[in-house]
């Protein structure tokens, strides 16, 4: 599980919730499919999107967590 997905699931948010919270920050509509791919590390977020995602999560995670999720390997049950 990437740091982004972990932060989202710990808050009980859906991908749609994250997209809506980004919209309140003035970020153009982000498709939940794109968010899912970013969460899984299958797609890279832009630096501005990474910055705004950090704001959505009250800086619980950093841009590095979002841009380079492979640097934060999952272990144990989190791999599921």
N, C-alpha and C positions, 0 to 999 in steps of 0.2 A: 504494500500500500504506500503510495507516495505521500509526502507531507501535505500536499494540497487536499488529497482525498481524505486523509486522516483528519485534517482540520475541519473539513465539511461534515464528515459523518459524526464527529464528536459533538457538533452543534445540532445535529439532527436535520440539516438542510438538504434539500434536493438540488440538483443542478439548476433547475428552474429558479429556485430561491436565490442562488448565487447570481444568475443572470439578471434577475430583478434588482438585486442589491447593487450590481454594477451599473444598471440603468439609473439608479438614484444618484450615482456619482457622475452622471453625464456621459458614461461610456456607451457607444453605439451598441445596439442589440447584439448580443453574443449568443450564437446558437448553442443549445445544450449539447449537441453532438461535438462541436468544437471543444467545449469545456471538458467533455468526457475524454476526448483524445489528449488534451493537455494534461488532465489529471492522471492518465495512464502513462504519460511520457511518450505517446505515439505522435504527438504534434508539439511544436515549440510555441510558446506564447510570445508575443512581441514584448519588448521591454516595458512599454507603457501599460499593456494589459497586466503583466506581472506586477507592476507597481500598484495598479488599481486593485488587483486581487489581494495584495497585502493589506491595503486599506480596508477592504471588505472584511477581512479576518482580523482586524485590529492589530496588525503586525505580529500575530502569533507565528506567522511564517514569513520568510524573506523572499526577495526576488530570486536568490540563489536556489532556494527550495523549489521554486516553480520552474526556473529556466534550466536547472540541472538536476532533475529528480534522481537520476542514476547515481548521484553522489551520496544518496541517502538510502542505501539498500534496506529492504524490509527483511525481517527475521521472524521466525516462529509463525504464530497464527496470522500475523499481518499479511503474509504472503497469499493467503486465500482470497 
